[in-house]
């Protein structure tokens, strides 16, 4: 009996004596989190000779090797005044039967956005509305976050719930 009482006392001391100061606040899940990734916008002209724009990633954005870089193209504004964005690569079919694509490449310092098409396409025949004053939003997300959340990357509004805008 004495042994059982000693064991009960020892367990009670162990479970009540392990209390310490409260640590810093931790990650509480995705509800209410406004910052996971970062984004920025640029308006550029995609003109001859290479129909390409090199956009520097701002120095205050730290890009890791495992981060996912997404680029969205501003297509216009809907009837309610909301921006319409489309994820790159984006294939465009013109009224005169041409087909081309907005696409991108990136490294740790730059995002290159460019127009490409079939070898039969003369890019100089594109309309100014397809090459001038094109607005793009570059979004950088940690890949671990993207893999842990049911996130529709095609929907910029869904993605921006987890992004800090620069």
N, C-alpha and C positions, 0 to 999 in steps of 0.2 A: 504494500500500500504506500509505504514511504517512497518507494522508487517511482510509482505512478504519479504521486504528488510532485516529485522533483521534476519529472518529465513535463508535466502540465505547466509548472512554473517556468521551466526553461523555454518552452514553446511560446508562452505568453510574453516573456521578456524579449525573445527574438522578434516576434511580430509587432510589438509595440515600441521597441527601442530602435527600429530602423527608420525612424522619421528624421528628416533633415530639412534644411532650408529649401524652399521652392526654387526650381531652376527657371531659366528664361522661358518665355512662351515658345511653344513649338508649332509645328505645322498642324493645323486643325482640319485638314481636308480641303476639298476644292470649293466648298461653299464660302463665298465671301472673298476668295483670293482674287486680287486684281492684277497681280504681277507674277508672271511665270516667264514670259518672253518679252521681247522688245521689238519695236517697229519704227519705221520712218518712211516718209514719202518724198519722191522727187518727180519733177516734171522735166522731161527731156525731149530733144529732137533726135529722131533716128533718120539721119540723112546720109547722102553719098559722101564718101565712096563706099563705106562699109555698113551703113545702116545699123549702127551700133552706138550705145552710150555706156561709158564706164562710170559707175556710181561708187563713190568711196563710202565704205561703212564708217559711220561716225566713231571717233576714238573712244567715246564713252560707252560704246557697246562692245562687250567682250564676247568674241565668237570662239566657241570651243569646237574641237574636231568632231564631237558627237552631236553638235547642234544641227537642227534642220532649218534650212533657209528656204523660205517660200516667197514668191513674188506674185503680186496681184496687179491686174491692169484695170484702170478706171475706164469703164465703157461709156458712162454717162450718168444721167439722173432719171429716176422714175417719176411718175406722175405725182407722187407724194413728196418729192424733193429729196429722196434718199439716194445716195450713191449706189451705183451698180458696179460690182467688182467681179473679175474673173481670174481664176488661178492660171498661171503660166505652166506649161506651154499652152497657147491658145491659138487655134486655127481659125482664120478669118476667110470667109468667102465673099468676094466683092460682087457688086451688081453687074460688072462686065465680065464675070466668069473667072476672075483670077482667084488663086488660093495661095495664102502665105501664112506664116506663123510667127507670133511673138514668142521668144524663148529667152533663156538666160543661162549663165554660168556664174560661178562664184569661187572666190578663195577667201582667205582670212581678211583681206583688205578691201576688196572690190566686188561688186556685182556688175556683170556685163549683161546688158539687155540688148537684144538684137532681133532683127527681122530676117527670116530665112524662108526660102521657098524652093520649088522645083527648079532644076537647071534651066528650064524653058522660060522662067519668070524674069522679066527685066524689072528690077526693083524701082527703077526710075519712073516706071509707069504708074506707081502707086499714087493715090491722091494725097494732098497735103494733110487731110484729116486722118490719114493712116500713119503718117510719119512725124508730124509736128505737134508740139505741146501734148505729148503723151505722158500721163501721170501713172506712176507705179508706186505701190506700197510694198516695201520689203519687210518681211516678218521673220524673226529669228526665235525659234522655240527649242527648248531642250528636248532631245529625242526621248529621254526617259519619261518626260511628262506626256508627250504625244502617245507613247505606247501604253500609258496607264489610264488614259481618258478616252471615252468614246467621243472623239472629236471629228467633225466633218470639215476636213481641210479645204474643201471647195467652197465653204460658206465663210466668207471673211468676217461677218458679224459674229458667228460662233467662235472663231479663232480670237477675235479681238477682246472677248470676255476675259482672256487670260494674258493680255499683253499690255505693257506700258508703252505709251506712244512718246517718241522723242521729237 
